Amino acid sequence: MDNDIESLQNILKGDPSNFQARRELSILLVNNGFNEEAEGNLRYLLKYFPDDAEIYYNLGIVYEKLKKFTEAEKCYKKAVEISPQEDFYYNLGDVLVELKEWDEAIAAFKKVLETDPNDGNCYFNLGVCYFNKEEKNLALDNFQKAVSINPQDVFAYFYLGYIYQNDGLTNFATESYEKVLSISPDYSWAYFNLGSIAFKNGNIEEAKMYLKKTIEYNPRDIEAYKLLTQICLQEGETEEISEILNTALAEEANGDLYYFLARVYKYIGSLDDYCRALGEALKNPYTLTFPQDAVKKEYAAAQEKSGLGLELEPENEIDEYNEEPEEKVTEEESQDIPEETFEDEEIPDEETEEELEEEDISDEEFEEEDYDSEESEEDTDG
């Protein structure tokens, strides 16, 4: 392939007006990731062929790869204006999803379905659009059409599970997540959501099993550690959760994990270990999502007790945990998500300025959480 590119470049050195060679070169450059050079060649061609839909289409692909989505949108719109082809509308829909222009994206994907009513990817993307518009029934309808056409569409099954779960239809949700895992056994967020369902249903051992699977396939899933810590403390299984947290921390320091470990040490009444874990949490501020001012005050109070030779009374029970979990739809870090997956949910700020002024989060933060499902990306990462 490199020889082909070099050969075409040599042809153009001798004859810059050889438009056919420049077209072929542009396609090869796009396909091989030489996006900036491809852009230059395509823009050059547009000077001589301003009404060529294929040139606009390929330039749109280049801009999409360069994450210049507004420019890509303009190129794809120009392409469909000149020649309303199925591929042009599909790529336009892709870019409009990236730009969160849901209604325009829906219109583009429907144009594709006019000529190809069995395009499963289009139904999936329509589902994503309606999901983000909070039109749940239309989202469900399109995700169901997607899996009827492509029974291996793992992401459509995951969305179905998430919607069912949040509607309280846990049997349907469980069935959808199990379908996800039958297709993609390492899809960690499906394990997490199954663990969340099991926890709410009081199936503690099953919940622990799913959460451990989550961590196995995605060692950075903080929500899984959080819920597993809560469960283990409620069950008095402090050695097990200490080993799990320390094993994770041996691989990579993390402020939240140190804070969870601090809860374990407070639970068993180990003041020195409690102080140490809080101190380590504060040394990792970029991965500590709990209010740092409150953690600092908690750390100072623990140090004062230690300095006075006081003991830390073991906790006999775990208070309810109210903090909302981060909502995600797909698992970009641990899953290979296709380009047609576009979810990028907005996460509400977890802490307000008033909450940062709270004096102590020690017990309030570990109250029993209403563990909803982990929601996704691309946007559609599993």
C-alpha positions in Angstrom: 0.0 0.0 0.0 2.9 2.4 0.8 4.3 1.6 -2.7 1.0 2.6 -4.3 0.9 5.9 -2.4 4.5 6.6 -3.4 3.8 5.7 -7.0 0.8 8.1 -7.2 2.8 10.9 -5.5 5.5 10.5 -8.1 2.9 10.7 -10.9 1.6 13.9 -9.4 5.1 15.4 -9.2 5.4 15.0 -12.9 1.8 15.9 -13.7 0.0 17.9 -10.9 -3.1 18.1 -13.1 -3.6 14.4 -13.2 -6.9 14.5 -11.3 -7.6 10.7 -11.5 -4.2 10.0 -9.8 -5.0 12.6 -7.2 -8.4 11.1 -6.5 -6.9 7.6 -6.1 -4.2 9.1 -3.9 -6.7 10.9 -1.7 -8.7 7.6 -1.1 -5.5 5.7 -0.2 -4.4 8.5 2.2 -7.8 8.5 3.9 -7.8 4.7 4.3 -4.3 4.7 5.7 -4.8 7.5 8.2 -2.9 10.3 6.5 -5.8 12.6 7.1 -4.1 16.0 6.8 -2.5 15.1 3.5 -5.8 13.7 2.2 -7.5 16.9 3.2 -5.1 18.9 1.1 -5.6 16.8 -1.9 -9.4 16.7 -1.6 -9.6 20.5 -1.2 -7.4 20.9 -4.3 -9.8 18.7 -6.3 -12.8 20.7 -5.1 -11.4 23.8 -6.8 -11.8 22.0 -10.2 -14.8 19.8 -9.3 -17.0 21.9 -7.0 -20.1 19.7 -7.7 -18.5 16.3 -7.1 -20.4 14.7 -4.3 -17.8 11.9 -3.8 -15.1 14.5 -3.1 -17.3 16.2 -0.4 -18.1 12.7 1.0 -14.5 11.7 1.3 -13.5 15.1 2.7 -16.3 14.6 5.3 -14.7 11.3 6.3 -11.4 13.1 6.8 -12.9 15.8 9.0 -14.7 13.1 11.0 -11.5 11.3 11.6 -9.9 14.6 12.6 -12.8 15.2 15.1 -13.8 18.3 13.1 -17.4 17.4 13.2 -18.8 20.8 12.2 -16.7 20.8 9.1 -17.7 17.1 8.4 -21.4 18.0 8.8 -21.0 20.7 6.1 -19.3 18.3 3.7 -21.8 15.5 4.1 -24.7 18.0 3.7 -23.2 19.2 0.5 -22.7 15.6 -0.7 -26.4 14.7 -0.1 -27.5 18.0 -1.6 -25.7 17.0 -4.8 -26.4 13.3 -4.7 -28.7 12.0 -1.9 -27.0 8.6 -1.5 -27.5 6.2 1.4 -23.9 6.2 2.5 -23.9 10.0 2.5 -27.0 10.2 4.7 -25.6 7.6 7.1 -22.3 9.4 7.7 -24.2 12.7 8.1 -26.3 11.0 10.8 -23.2 9.8 12.5 -21.7 13.3 12.7 -25.0 14.9 13.8 -25.1 12.4 16.7 -21.6 13.5 17.7 -22.9 17.1 17.6 -25.9 16.1 19.7 -28.3 17.3 16.9 -30.7 14.5 17.7 -33.7 15.6 15.5 -31.5 16.1 12.4 -29.7 12.8 13.0 -33.1 11.1 13.2 -34.1 12.6 9.9 -30.8 11.5 8.3 -31.1 7.9 9.5 -34.7 7.7 8.3 -33.5 8.7 4.9 -31.2 5.6 4.9 -34.1 3.4 5.9 -36.1 4.6 3.0 -33.7 2.7 0.7 -32.6 0.0 3.1 -35.3 -0.8 5.6 -33.2 -3.7 7.1 -30.2 -1.6 8.2 -29.8 -2.7 11.8 -27.2 0.0 12.5 -29.6 2.7 11.6 -32.2 1.4 14.0 -29.6 1.2 16.7 -28.6 4.8 16.1 -32.2 5.9 16.0 -32.5 4.2 19.4 -29.6 6.2 20.7 -31.1 9.5 19.4 -34.5 8.8 21.0 -32.8 7.7 24.2 -31.0 11.0 24.4 -34.3 12.8 23.7 -35.8 10.9 26.6 -38.4 9.3 24.3 -38.1 5.9 25.9 -40.8 4.0 24.0 -39.4 5.0 20.6 -35.9 4.1 21.9 -37.1 0.7 23.0 -38.8 0.1 19.6 -35.7 0.9 17.6 -33.3 -1.1 19.8 -35.7 -4.1 19.5 -35.7 -3.7 15.7 -31.9 -3.5 15.8 -31.6 -6.9 17.6 -34.3 -8.5 15.5 -32.1 -7.7 12.4 -28.8 -8.3 14.1 -29.1 -10.7 17.0 -25.4 -10.0 17.8 -25.9 -6.3 18.5 -24.4 -6.3 22.0 -24.9 -2.5 22.4 -28.5 -2.6 21.5 -29.1 -5.3 24.1 -27.3 -3.3 26.7 -29.5 -0.3 26.1 -32.5 -2.5 26.3 -31.3 -3.8 29.6 -30.6 -0.3 31.0 -34.1 1.0 30.0 -35.8 -2.1 31.5 -33.8 -1.8 34.7 -34.7 1.8 35.2 -38.3 1.0 34.6 -38.1 -1.7 37.3 -38.6 -4.5 34.9 -35.7 -6.5 36.3 -36.5 -9.8 34.7 -36.4 -8.2 31.2 -33.3 -6.3 32.2 -31.6 -9.5 33.5 -32.5 -11.3 30.3 -31.0 -8.5 28.2 -27.8 -8.3 30.2 -27.3 -12.0 30.0 -27.7 -11.8 26.3 -25.0 -9.1 26.3 -22.7 -11.5 28.1 -23.5 -14.4 25.9 -22.2 -12.3 23.0 -19.4 -10.5 24.8 -18.4 -12.3 28.0 -16.0 -9.6 29.1 -18.6 -6.7 29.0 -17.9 -5.5 32.5 -20.8 -3.0 32.8 -23.3 -5.8 32.2 -21.9 -7.6 35.2 -22.1 -4.4 37.3 -25.8 -3.9 36.4 -26.6 -7.5 37.1 -24.8 -7.1 40.5 -26.9 -4.0 41.2 -30.1 -5.9 40.4 -29.0 -8.8 42.6 -28.1 -6.4 45.4 -31.5 -4.7 45.3 -33.2 -8.1 45.3 -31.3 -9.1 48.4 -29.2 -11.7 46.6 -26.0 -10.8 48.3 -23.7 -13.6 47.2 -24.9 -13.3 43.6 -24.3 -9.5 43.8 -20.7 -10.1 45.1 -20.1 -12.6 42.3 -21.1 -10.1 39.6 -19.2 -7.2 41.1 -16.0 -9.3 41.3 -16.5 -10.1 37.6 -16.9 -6.4 36.9 -13.6 -5.7 38.6 -11.9 -8.7 36.9 -12.7 -7.2 33.5 -12.5 -3.6 34.4 -10.2 -3.0 37.4 -10.9 0.7 37.3 -14.6 0.5 37.8 -14.9 2.6 41.0 -18.6 2.1 41.3 -18.1 -1.7 41.5 -15.6 -1.3 44.4 -17.9 1.1 46.1 -20.9 -1.2 46.1 -18.7 -4.2 46.9 -17.2 -2.4 49.9 -20.7 -1.6 51.2 -21.8 -5.2 50.8 -18.8 -6.7 52.5 -19.0 -4.3 55.5 -22.7 -5.1 55.9 -21.8 -8.8 55.9 -18.8 -8.2 58.2 -16.4 -9.5 55.6 -13.7 -7.0 56.3 -10.7 -9.3 55.4 -12.1 -10.1 52.0 -12.7 -6.4 51.0 -9.4 -5.3 52.5 -7.6 -7.8 50.3 -9.6 -6.8 47.2 -8.9 -3.0 47.8 -5.2 -3.5 48.7 -4.7 -5.7 45.6 -6.2 -3.0 43.4 -4.1 -0.3 45.1 -0.9 -2.4 44.6 -1.5 -2.0 40.8 -2.4 1.7 40.8 -2.9 4.3 43.5 -6.4 5.8 43.6 -7.9 8.3 46.0 -11.4 6.8 46.1 -10.1 3.3 46.7 -8.0 4.5 49.6 -11.1 6.2 51.0 -13.0 3.0 50.7 -10.2 1.3 52.6 -10.4 3.9 55.2 -14.1 3.0 55.8 -13.0 -0.6 56.3 -10.4 0.4 58.9 -12.9 2.7 60.7 -15.4 -0.2 60.7 -13.0 -2.5 62.5 -11.7 0.2 64.7 -8.1 0.4 63.5 -7.2 4.0 64.0 -3.7 4.0 62.7 -4.7 2.3 59.5 -7.7 4.5 59.2 -5.4 7.6 59.4 -3.0 6.2 56.9 -5.7 5.4 54.4 -7.2 8.8 54.6 -3.8 10.4 54.2 -3.1 8.3 51.1 -6.5 9.3 49.7 -5.5 12.9 50.0 -2.2 12.3 48.3 -4.2 11.2 45.2 -6.6 14.2 44.7 -7.1 13.7 41.0 -8.8 10.3 41.7 -10.6 11.3 44.9 -14.2 12.2 44.0 -15.3 12.7 47.6 -15.2 16.3 48.8 -11.6 16.9 49.6 -12.2 19.6 52.3 -14.4 17.1 54.1 -11.9 14.4 53.8 -9.2 16.7 55.2 -11.3 17.5 58.2 -12.0 13.8 58.8 -8.3 13.1 58.5 -7.4 15.9 60.9 -10.0 14.6 63.4 -8.5 11.1 63.1 -5.0 12.4 63.6 -6.1 14.3 66.7 -7.6 11.1 68.2 -4.4 9.3 67.4 -2.2 12.0 69.0 -4.3 11.9 72.1 -3.9 8.2 72.4 -7.6 7.6 71.9 -9.1 4.5 70.4 -11.4 4.3 67.5 -14.6 2.5 68.4 -15.5 -0.2 65.8 -18.7 0.4 63.9 -21.4 -2.2 64.5 -23.5 -1.2 61.4 -23.3 0.6 58.2 -25.5 3.6 57.6 -27.4 4.0 54.4 -25.4 5.4 51.5 -27.2 8.1 49.5 -24.7 9.3 47.0 -25.9 8.9 43.4 -23.6 6.6 41.3 -22.1 7.8 38.0 -24.5 7.0 35.2 -23.0 5.5 32.0 -24.3 3.7 29.1 -21.2 2.1 27.5 -17.8 1.2 28.6 -15.3 3.0 26.4 -12.2 2.2 28.4 -12.6 -1.6 28.4 -14.8 -2.3 25.4 -14.1 -1.8 21.6 -17.0 0.4 20.7 -17.9 0.8 17.0 -18.2 4.2 15.3 -22.0 3.9 15.2 -22.2 4.0 19.0 -22.6 7.6 20.1 -23.8 8.0 23.7 -22.1 10.6 25.8 -24.3 11.2 28.8 -23.9 14.4 30.8 -23.1 13.6 34.4 -24.6 16.0 37.0 -22.1 17.6 39.4 -22.0 15.4 42.5 -20.9 18.0 44.9 -22.2 21.5 45.4 -20.3 24.3 47.2 -22.4 23.8 50.3 -21.5 20.1 50.3 -17.9 21.0 50.2 -18.3 22.9 53.4 -19.7 19.9 55.2 -17.7 19.1 58.3 -17.7 15.3 58.1 -18.6 12.8 55.4 -17.4 9.8 57.2 -20.7 7.9 57.7 -23.1 9.9 55.5 -21.1 8.9 52.4 -21.5 5.2 53.1 -25.2 5.0 53.5 -27.1 2.4 51.5 -27.1 3.6 47.9 -30.0 3.2 45.5 -27.7 1.5 43.0 -29.0 2.2 39.6 -27.5 0.7 36.5 -24.3 1.9 35.0 -25.5 3.8 32.0 -22.7 4.8 28.5 -19.9 5.5 26.0 -19.4 6.4 22.5 -22.2 7.6 22.7 -22.1 5.0 22.1 -16.8 1.7 26.2 -19.0 -2.7 27.9 
